[in-house]
Structure formats: C-alpha cells, structure tokens
Amino acid sequence: MDSSSRASDSFSLTFDNRFCRELPADANPVNSRRQVLRACYSRVQPTEVCCPETIAWSREVAKSLGLTEADCRSEQFAAVFGGNRLLSGMDPFAMCYGGHQFGNWAGQLGDGRAINLGEVPDRDGRHQTLQLKGAGPTPYSRTADGLAVLRSSVREFLCSEAMHHLGVPTTRALSLVLTGESVVRDMFYDGNPRREPGAVVCRVAPSFVRFGNFQIFAARRDHETLKALADFTLRSDFGCTETPDQDDYAAWFEEVCRRTAVMVAHWMRVGFVHGVMNTDNMSILGLTIDYGPYGWQDNYDPNWTPNTTDASGRRYRFGNQPAVAHWNLYQLANALLPLFDRPDSLEQSLDQYVTHYETAWHSMLSQKLGLSDWEETDVRLFADLDDVLQAAETDMTIFFRNLADVAAIPPSADSNDPAARHESLQAVSEAWYRPADLTDDVRNRFDGWLQAYRARLLRDSGSCADRVQRMNAVNPRYVLRNYLAQQAIDLSEQGDHSFIHELLNVLNRPYDVQPDVDDRLFQKRPDWARDRPGCSMLSCSS
C-alpha cells in the first residue's frame, strides 16, 4: 500500500502516534516472519482486499471518535477499516511481545494478525489506538496468514461492546467489515478445513500493551528497551509526569494488580469465561482483551472452559480465573524485576492482589444478592450458594436475575413461613434446565439456602424496592450467550446481518427489561445448542 492509497475525502481523524514516536522501531522494513530484536514494533501495511463492506459499527464508539453516521456509511469508511486505504497521519505497525501460553514460555509472539493504525485523541482528549484485527500478515505471524474469518470477527465485535455495557473493563469495537475474500480455516484443527468469509474488526483501546510486551525484553535481557517501554507506559497511561523512579514503578505495578483483580471479579459477576488467559492476552490497563474462545456460563459450572485446547487440563476454567490472573501477575513481576533495586514492593503488590480481588468480589456478590453491606458470616452464605447452584443444572444469569423476585417478597420474622418458602422456590425454578431431574434432596438444598438468604435479608437495611433495584443493576438480563452469537454468525454467513444489529442494540441495555425481545433472548440455552460447535465448543480459531 503506497501513499496513493491514502484517503483524501469524506472524513478525517487527527492522529498523535506517541507509541511510534517515542519507542524504538524495527530497523528492517521488510514484512517477513522473523525474530525482531531491540524493537517495540514493526511498521507494516494492511493487506488490500477485493470488496470491503461495512456490515456493523458501534455508534457510541464512532461518536466518541468524532465520526458521524454518514462517515460510517461511506465507502471510504469500509476502505479504511477494511485495510485498503490509510487516512492522513496513520502510521500502521504491529507490536512485538512474548508470553506464557497455557503456563509455558512461548518466546516471541507479537501482533500476528493485528495492525495498529495509529492513536487518535477522542472527544474527552484521551488517546485511543485504532487496531485492525485480521488485516494480514506481520513479522509476528509465524506460520499463519494474519487474516480473520467472519465467525470470529462477529464474536469479537459483539462481545467487546456487550462487555462494556455490562460494566466490565474492556477494549471496544468500532466496526465489522467483510473483506469479500475467503479464508481457509480448520476450526477444530481436526483435518477438516473449509473456506469461510473473511472479515476485519477495528478494535479501540487507550493501549493494547500486554504483560507479554514486557516479558519479551526481560527474557532477552534487553533491559534498555524494557525500561523505555515501562517509562512510556507510565507517562502515557498512568499519569506519571516526571522521569519514573522506584516509587513510581512500585505504585504502577500495584495499580496493575488492582485493575486486574477488579476486571476478573467483573468476569465472575457476569459469568464470563475468557478461555485463553495467556500472559500475552492480559492488558496492562486491566482491560478484557482478545475475544477468542470465550464463553458465558449457561448452567453454572466452575469447572467449565469454552476452549477445546484447554479441555483436558482446564487451566482457564471459570472458577480458576482469579488464580490464573495472580499467576500471570507473577510472570509480569518477574519481567519487571530489572527495574527494581529490591523485589519487596513487587511481592507486596502480588500479595495485595488477593486482597483487591476478595474485596471486589465480596462487594459484587453482596450487590448480586441485594445486600447493602458485607458481613464476615456471609462467607458461609456465599459458599453454600456455590454448592447449591451445582446441585442441579441451573442457569446462572436467570437464577441471579430472578433472585430479585425472592428479595421482593415481603420480609417475615419467620423464615420458615410455608407460603414464602414456596414463592421463593417458584421464583428461581425458571433457572433449572431439567426440573424433572430435581430430587427431593436437591429441592431441599435449594429451599434451605433460600431460607438462610431470606433470614440474612431480615438483618439488612433498606427497603425491598431499593434492594431489587440494586440487584437488577448488577445482575444482567441479557448476555451474549454462545448460541445467540452462533445464530448471528449463521445468518450473517448467508448475507443476513440483521441479528448482529439486534443483538448489538439489546446488549447495549443488558440490565433493562426489553419486552419486545424478552421471550427470545431471556431464556435458557436450548437443548439443540448443548453440544453444537460454536455454542459449546470453541477453539483458538473461533
């Protein structure tokens, strides 16, 4: 792509590319697969495609960047965010990083199918990096082609926006563009490749720097570049105005630990499973990044992982996410050691991660149960809830949403009141996948927990109405269930993109009752989706 491919009409953006301006670049201009040394990035050009077509965009993200509806509908928009044209000021590059994958050091990884177009100040004056995912090969693509298919791009686009509106720290998505090209993929790596529609997502975040960006320089003992990247990150994203010193580094790492803890607590709150928590998929800003084989808890199961690659070891299962984040932070701390005279502050921050997570999780779970504050005795109530949700196949989203109906039952000094007990069980019964399988023992366990819960509510302050309002503000009614995403993909592959738009609109208000879609989107996973590929089983190609 030469300068003649730069766009000159319709719309423009103002770029301020600090990352490229302030950090060392790859001296080799050739886009060939190789080890890139002593550089934070390599300049590359997106691969031109035959027929870019915008099929969806986030109006909210577009508006934050100063883009209008007409801009997003223009041919230039599809050309730019499909990879065919560059706006004035764009300086495309791919980042160099390494990482631990499934607990093992993998060496250099890097942006193998992501190309950063540049940094744009948004309407609040904060820099946002625009990144194309699926725009072609880079020096970090290894044996891959750097492209993406429609199914993975739909999932990334929708989930980025869904997570934001759920209140989960995340990267955003501006656009979803069909390329008009076909891409060969073997979805489950089982020797059955097929041609699929190609697509590109434009991701947006203040920074796409990961734990692995620091790890690669530490592993290579390139402490000069490690320090340059750390100092740049403190200045650009953590408000450090002077040359960082030991105290600044220590405060920075503690903040990274805190943000990571809060992010994972939010995942647990809404039932999200990342699926591939490698260190190269951990944002230094505490944002959810890289939506690959992710999944949502349908029936509550702490041992569930959506990732077929992780099926045997279940390292990245739902219930293990807080511990994996802690392990990943240890690896980041090891990478940052050359910046510290003594490791004490790193060790203290790692210890503090546990406190940060427990504080965030206790607060969120208290809110999910409608409690105005947390008591030490609630630990038992929480633990018993975890057990009872696994006693029968129970939909996590519906259970917690309908628990507000239990909290709305007028309080009674007698938690054994038969009418209230029956009403409480009825309120949550919609969450059970197979009511016929519920034994008397299981029903008694649910009944016992609900009695204990109602007794706890009697000790809590506030009115029933306030409690229900608090619960409905943190327990979503609509989440991007895997089978819903797969339905959108199936239709989109046939040329019908309407369900992508419908899901995007609904998931922009995940806590509000939306009667026009309620009977279709607020329901348990259907039986046909229980074992269907894309609904229950996903790979890193997904």
KANOR-V69717 format. One record per residue. N is the residue number from 1. RES is the residue in three letters. D_LAST is the distance of its C-alpha to the last C-alpha in Angstrom with 2 decimals. Layout:
N | RES | D_LAST
N | RES | D_LAST
//
This chain:
1 | MET | 28.79
2 | ASP | 32.41
3 | SER | 34.32
4 | SER | 35.01
5 | SER | 31.38
6 | ARG | 31.94
7 | ALA | 32.11
8 | SER | 35.58
9 | ASP | 35.61
10 | SER | 34.29
11 | PHE | 33.10
12 | SER | 33.02
13 | LEU | 31.79
14 | THR | 33.74
15 | PHE | 32.09
16 | ASP | 33.25
17 | ASN | 31.21
18 | ARG | 32.38
19 | PHE | 29.74
20 | CYS | 30.77
21 | ARG | 34.39
22 | GLU | 34.91
23 | LEU | 32.81
24 | PRO | 33.23
25 | ALA | 31.41
26 | ASP | 30.54
27 | ALA | 33.76
28 | ASN | 32.18
29 | PRO | 31.23
30 | VAL | 29.59
31 | ASN | 25.81
32 | SER | 25.50
33 | ARG | 23.37
34 | ARG | 25.69
35 | GLN | 26.63
36 | VAL | 27.66
37 | LEU | 30.59
38 | ARG | 32.42
39 | ALA | 30.22
40 | CYS | 27.84
41 | TYR | 26.20
42 | SER | 26.40
43 | ARG | 27.17
44 | VAL | 24.93
45 | GLN | 24.67
46 | PRO | 21.65
47 | THR | 21.30
48 | GLU | 23.06
49 | VAL | 21.45
50 | CYS | 23.46
51 | CYS | 23.06
52 | PRO | 21.43
53 | GLU | 21.39
54 | THR | 20.76
55 | ILE | 19.30
56 | ALA | 19.15
57 | TRP | 20.50
58 | SER | 21.61
59 | ARG | 25.38
60 | GLU | 25.90
61 | VAL | 24.23
62 | ALA | 25.96
63 | LYS | 29.24
64 | SER | 28.99
65 | LEU | 28.79
66 | GLY | 31.70
67 | LEU | 29.89
68 | THR | 31.33
69 | GLU | 30.06
70 | ALA | 31.76
71 | ASP | 30.04
72 | CYS | 26.57
73 | ARG | 27.65
74 | SER | 29.17
75 | GLU | 28.28
76 | GLN | 28.60
77 | PHE | 25.84
78 | ALA | 23.37
79 | ALA | 24.80
80 | VAL | 24.60
81 | PHE | 21.13
82 | GLY | 19.79
83 | GLY | 21.34
84 | ASN | 24.50
85 | ARG | 27.17
86 | LEU | 28.19
87 | LEU | 30.31
88 | SER | 33.45
89 | GLY | 32.91
90 | MET | 29.29
91 | ASP | 28.96
92 | PRO | 25.42
93 | PHE | 24.34
94 | ALA | 21.64
95 | MET | 22.29
96 | CYS | 23.16
97 | TYR | 22.08
98 | GLY | 21.53
99 | GLY | 20.35
100 | HIS | 20.18
101 | GLN | 17.01
102 | PHE | 17.35
103 | GLY | 21.00
104 | ASN | 21.86
105 | TRP | 22.92
106 | ALA | 20.80
107 | GLY | 23.15
108 | GLN | 22.28
109 | LEU | 18.68
110 | GLY | 18.97
111 | ASP | 17.21
112 | GLY | 15.57
113 | ARG | 13.88
114 | ALA | 15.65
115 | ILE | 19.20
116 | ASN | 21.51
117 | LEU | 23.96
118 | GLY | 26.51
119 | GLU | 27.86
120 | VAL | 29.38
121 | PRO | 31.72
122 | ASP | 30.77
123 | ARG | 33.46
124 | ASP | 34.12
125 | GLY | 34.64
126 | ARG | 31.63
127 | HIS | 29.72
128 | GLN | 26.14
129 | THR | 23.97
130 | LEU | 22.09
131 | GLN | 19.02
132 | LEU | 17.02
133 | LYS | 13.39
134 | GLY | 12.73
135 | ALA | 16.52
136 | GLY | 17.19
137 | PRO | 18.26
138 | THR | 20.29
139 | PRO | 22.49
140 | TYR | 19.72
141 | SER | 17.13
142 | ARG | 18.56
143 | THR | 17.65
144 | ALA | 14.67
145 | ASP | 15.25
146 | GLY | 14.18
147 | LEU | 12.51
148 | ALA | 9.45
149 | VAL | 8.60
150 | LEU | 9.61
151 | ARG | 6.87
152 | SER | 4.97
153 | SER | 8.71
154 | VAL | 10.00
155 | ARG | 8.25
156 | GLU | 9.57
157 | PHE | 12.80
158 | LEU | 13.65
159 | CYS | 13.00
160 | SER | 14.95
161 | GLU | 17.83
162 | ALA | 17.71
163 | MET | 18.03
164 | HIS | 20.88
165 | HIS | 22.78
166 | LEU | 22.44
167 | GLY | 24.27
168 | VAL | 21.64
169 | PRO | 21.92
170 | THR | 18.96
171 | THR | 18.21
172 | ARG | 18.54
173 | ALA | 17.19
174 | LEU | 19.83
175 | SER | 18.37
176 | LEU | 15.79
177 | VAL | 17.12
178 | LEU | 16.52
179 | THR | 17.73
180 | GLY | 19.28
181 | GLU | 17.88
182 | SER | 15.70
183 | VAL | 13.15
184 | VAL | 12.83
185 | ARG | 9.65
186 | ASP | 9.86
187 | MET | 6.70
188 | PHE | 8.65
189 | TYR | 11.04
190 | ASP | 13.78
191 | GLY | 15.63
192 | ASN | 14.41
193 | PRO | 13.11
194 | ARG | 13.43
195 | ARG | 14.01
196 | GLU | 11.91
197 | PRO | 13.23
198 | GLY | 12.87
199 | ALA | 12.90
200 | VAL | 13.94
201 | VAL | 13.98
202 | CYS | 17.17
203 | ARG | 16.90
204 | VAL | 20.27
205 | ALA | 21.76
206 | PRO | 25.20
207 | SER | 23.77
208 | PHE | 20.58
209 | VAL | 22.59
210 | ARG | 21.07
211 | PHE | 22.85
212 | GLY | 21.94
213 | ASN | 23.97
214 | PHE | 27.03
215 | GLN | 26.18
216 | ILE | 26.17
217 | PHE | 29.70
218 | ALA | 31.02
219 | ALA | 29.83
220 | ARG | 31.62
221 | ARG | 34.62
222 | ASP | 34.40
223 | HIS | 35.92
224 | GLU | 37.15
225 | THR | 33.72
226 | LEU | 32.46
227 | LYS | 35.35
228 | ALA | 34.87
229 | LEU | 31.26
230 | ALA | 32.34
231 | ASP | 35.33
232 | PHE | 33.36
233 | THR | 30.85
234 | LEU | 33.81
235 | ARG | 35.54
236 | SER | 32.69
237 | ASP | 30.78
238 | PHE | 33.17
239 | GLY | 36.46
240 | CYS | 38.41
241 | THR | 41.25
242 | GLU | 43.11
243 | THR | 42.38
244 | PRO | 40.44
245 | ASP | 42.44
246 | GLN | 41.79
247 | ASP | 41.93
248 | ASP | 39.37
249 | TYR | 36.92
250 | ALA | 37.53
251 | ALA | 37.11
252 | TRP | 33.88
253 | PHE | 32.30
254 | GLU | 33.52
255 | GLU | 31.93
256 | VAL | 28.54
257 | CYS | 28.93
258 | ARG | 29.97
259 | ARG | 27.15
260 | THR | 24.53
261 | ALA | 26.34
262 | VAL | 26.45
263 | MET | 22.77
264 | VAL | 21.81
265 | ALA | 24.58
266 | HIS | 23.06
267 | TRP | 19.70
268 | MET | 21.88
269 | ARG | 23.91
270 | VAL | 21.25
271 | GLY | 19.25
272 | PHE | 16.10
273 | VAL | 14.21
274 | HIS | 12.51
275 | GLY | 11.01
276 | VAL | 11.62
277 | MET | 15.10
278 | ASN | 16.09
279 | THR | 19.11
280 | ASP | 17.54
281 | ASN | 15.30
282 | MET | 18.55
283 | SER | 20.36
284 | ILE | 24.12
285 | LEU | 24.69
286 | GLY | 23.17
287 | LEU | 20.37
288 | THR | 16.88
289 | ILE | 14.82
290 | ASP | 11.32
291 | TYR | 9.01
292 | GLY | 5.85
293 | PRO | 5.71
294 | TYR | 8.76
295 | GLY | 10.90
296 | TRP | 14.44
297 | GLN | 17.34
298 | ASP | 18.60
299 | ASN | 21.30
300 | TYR | 22.34
301 | ASP | 21.47
302 | PRO | 21.77
303 | ASN | 20.43
304 | TRP | 17.08
305 | THR | 13.84
306 | PRO | 10.40
307 | ASN | 9.21
308 | THR | 10.19
309 | THR | 11.41
310 | ASP | 13.61
311 | ALA | 14.85
312 | SER | 18.23
313 | GLY | 19.27
314 | ARG | 17.58
315 | ARG | 18.38
316 | TYR | 16.03
317 | ARG | 17.07
318 | PHE | 18.20
319 | GLY | 21.85
320 | ASN | 21.54
321 | GLN | 20.02
322 | PRO | 23.54
323 | ALA | 24.65
324 | VAL | 21.70
325 | ALA | 22.35
326 | HIS | 25.97
327 | TRP | 25.25
328 | ASN | 23.24
329 | LEU | 26.22
330 | TYR | 28.48
331 | GLN | 26.70
332 | LEU | 27.12
333 | ALA | 30.73
334 | ASN | 31.33
335 | ALA | 30.13
336 | LEU | 32.48
337 | LEU | 35.46
338 | PRO | 37.12
339 | LEU | 37.60
340 | PHE | 39.58
341 | ASP | 43.13
342 | ARG | 42.52
343 | PRO | 39.37
344 | ASP | 40.94
345 | SER | 39.22
346 | LEU | 35.77
347 | GLU | 36.54
348 | GLN | 37.88
349 | SER | 34.79
350 | LEU | 32.58
351 | ASP | 34.94
352 | GLN | 34.80
353 | TYR | 31.02
354 | VAL | 31.77
355 | THR | 34.35
356 | HIS | 32.18
357 | TYR | 29.40
358 | GLU | 31.92
359 | THR | 33.74
360 | ALA | 30.70
361 | TRP | 29.42
362 | HIS | 32.92
363 | SER | 33.40
364 | MET | 30.18
365 | LEU | 30.76
366 | SER | 34.36
367 | GLN | 33.29
368 | LYS | 30.96
369 | LEU | 34.07
370 | GLY | 36.32
371 | LEU | 38.46
372 | SER | 40.26
373 | ASP | 40.45
374 | TRP | 39.38
375 | GLU | 41.89
376 | GLU | 41.84
377 | THR | 42.26
378 | ASP | 38.96
379 | VAL | 37.21
380 | ARG | 38.38
381 | LEU | 37.34
382 | PHE | 33.79
383 | ALA | 33.62
384 | ASP | 35.05
385 | LEU | 32.51
386 | ASP | 29.65
387 | ASP | 31.43
388 | VAL | 32.25
389 | LEU | 28.74
390 | GLN | 27.78
391 | ALA | 30.93
392 | ALA | 29.40
393 | GLU | 25.95
394 | THR | 26.07
395 | ASP | 23.75
396 | MET | 23.57
397 | THR | 23.37
398 | ILE | 26.13
399 | PHE | 28.29
400 | PHE | 28.61
401 | ARG | 29.03
402 | ASN | 31.72
403 | LEU | 33.35
404 | ALA | 34.94
405 | ASP | 36.95
406 | VAL | 38.34
407 | ALA | 39.23
408 | ALA | 41.01
409 | ILE | 43.37
410 | PRO | 46.77
411 | PRO | 47.53
412 | SER | 50.02
413 | ALA | 52.02
414 | ASP | 51.38
415 | SER | 47.73
416 | ASN | 48.83
417 | ASP | 49.78
418 | PRO | 48.80
419 | ALA | 47.93
420 | ALA | 45.64
421 | ARG | 43.98
422 | HIS | 43.32
423 | GLU | 42.03
424 | SER | 39.65
425 | LEU | 38.14
426 | GLN | 37.85
427 | ALA | 36.02
428 | VAL | 33.11
429 | SER | 33.22
430 | GLU | 30.73
431 | ALA | 28.02
432 | TRP | 28.70
433 | TYR | 26.42
434 | ARG | 29.20
435 | PRO | 32.59
436 | ALA | 34.40
437 | ASP | 33.16
438 | LEU | 34.70
439 | THR | 37.72
440 | ASP | 40.75
441 | ASP | 39.78
442 | VAL | 36.35
443 | ARG | 38.01
444 | ASN | 40.64
445 | ARG | 38.14
446 | PHE | 36.49
447 | ASP | 40.00
448 | GLY | 41.15
449 | TRP | 38.39
450 | LEU | 38.99
451 | GLN | 42.70
452 | ALA | 42.08
453 | TYR | 39.82
454 | ARG | 42.51
455 | ALA | 45.12
456 | ARG | 43.15
457 | LEU | 43.00
458 | LEU | 46.78
459 | ARG | 47.03
460 | ASP | 44.76
461 | SER | 46.20
462 | GLY | 45.40
463 | SER | 45.50
464 | CYS | 43.21
465 | ALA | 42.25
466 | ASP | 41.26
467 | ARG | 39.28
468 | VAL | 37.29
469 | GLN | 36.63
470 | ARG | 35.33
471 | MET | 33.03
472 | ASN | 31.57
473 | ALA | 30.89
474 | VAL | 28.52
475 | ASN | 27.16
476 | PRO | 24.75
477 | ARG | 25.23
478 | TYR | 21.89
479 | VAL | 18.47
480 | LEU | 15.00
481 | ARG | 14.61
482 | ASN | 11.34
483 | TYR | 13.33
484 | LEU | 14.63
485 | ALA | 11.43
486 | GLN | 10.64
487 | GLN | 14.25
488 | ALA | 14.04
489 | ILE | 11.28
490 | ASP | 13.50
491 | LEU | 16.53
492 | SER | 15.34
493 | GLU | 14.50
494 | GLN | 18.12
495 | GLY | 19.48
496 | ASP | 20.03
497 | HIS | 18.62
498 | SER | 21.04
499 | PHE | 18.85
500 | ILE | 16.78
501 | HIS | 20.27
502 | GLU | 21.49
503 | LEU | 18.80
504 | LEU | 19.30
505 | ASN | 23.02
506 | VAL | 22.96
507 | LEU | 20.76
508 | ASN | 23.20
509 | ARG | 25.72
510 | PRO | 23.97
511 | TYR | 27.29
512 | ASP | 29.45
513 | VAL | 30.35
514 | GLN | 29.45
515 | PRO | 31.47
516 | ASP | 30.23
517 | VAL | 26.69
518 | ASP | 27.61
519 | ASP | 27.96
520 | ARG | 24.46
521 | LEU | 22.40
522 | PHE | 24.44
523 | GLN | 24.01
524 | LYS | 22.51
525 | ARG | 19.41
526 | PRO | 20.85
527 | ASP | 21.41
528 | TRP | 19.43
529 | ALA | 16.18
530 | ARG | 17.21
531 | ASP | 15.50
532 | ARG | 13.44
533 | PRO | 9.89
534 | GLY | 7.64
535 | CYS | 10.79
536 | SER | 11.49
537 | MET | 9.21
538 | LEU | 5.67
539 | SER | 5.19
540 | CYS | 5.37
541 | SER | 3.80
542 | SER | 0.00
//
